[in-house]
Amino acid sequence: MSDDDLRQYQRFALTIEQAVRMANREVLHPIVDPLTEEKILAVAVEVAKRRAGYINATMKLGQADETRPTGDELRELRLDYEETRDAFANLMTSIERGYIDVPTND
């Protein structure tokens, strides 16, 4: 790739990156505005509860006096936890990329 080609590609990539950022801001901002620390923490707590449910069921596998969860029950709890975990990670990535404004302490 020549220097000219590289510069042209870099300009193109920057233009696309800015357009993607603006498109995401326009779509996401109305959904989450105003984003607050309380809202983010509420989501994080819900993810922790789902994780706890999955781990609690997992721990019952080793207890003879408990009703052991089935594979289907574990799968459902795992999928529920993983989906909420991934959704939270996506929220945080959207903030990091500037798609969503960082909460202010105003």
N, C-alpha and C positions, 0 to 999 in steps of 0.2 A: 504494500500500500504506500503510495507516495505521500509526501508531506501535505500536498494539497488535498488529497483524498482523505487523509486523517483529519485535517482541520474541518473539511466539509462534513465528515461523519460526526465529529465532536459537536459542531453547531446543530446538526440535525438531532443528535441525541439530547442535547440540552433543551432544544425547542420542544421535543416530545415530552421530556421529563417535566418541563414547566406546564405544558398543556394537560398532562395526566394529573399533576398536583392541583391545578385549577379545577379540573373536572371533578375530582374527588372532593375538594373543598365545597364546591357548589352543591353536590349531592348530599354529602355527609353533614355539613354544617347545620342545616335546618333540623336534622334528626337529633343531634346531640346538644344543640345550643339551648341553654348554657350548660356546658360541661363543668361539673364541680368535683372537688375531691371526694365529697360525700357520695356522689353517684358512682365514681370509679371504685371507691372502697366497698360500696354495696355490691357491686358486681364481683369484686374479689372475694368477699365473704361468701357469696353464693357459690362460687367455684370451690372454695374451701369446704363448704358443706357437702357438695357433691363428691369431692375427693374423700372426705371423711366417711361418707356412706359406702363408697367403694372399698375403702380400706377396712372399715368395720365388718363388712360382709366377708372380705378376704380372711380376716382374723378368725371368723367363725368356722372356717374350714378346718382349723386345727383343734377345735374344742369338741370333745366327745359329748358333752351334755347340752350342746346347742343344736338347733336345727340348722344343718349345713345348707348354704345356698347352692342352687343348681348352677350349672354352667350358663344356662340361659339368663338366670338372675344376675350372675356376675357380669356377663356380657352387656346386659342392659345398663347396669350401674357404671361399667367402664365406659361405654359409649356416651352415656349422659355426662360423665365427668370430662371425658376427652373433648366433647363438643363445646362444653362451657369453657374449658381451659383454652381451647383454640380460639374461641370467640373473644375471650379476654385478651389473648395475645394479639389478635388482629386489631382490637381497639387500641392497644398500646402502640402497635406498629403504625397505625393511622396517625396517632398523636406525634410519634417520632418523625414521621415523614412530612409533617406539616399539613396533613389533610384536615385535622381537627385542631382547634386552638387549645393551647395549654390553659388549664384553669388559673385564674388570677385570684389573689387574696383581697380583692376590693371590697 
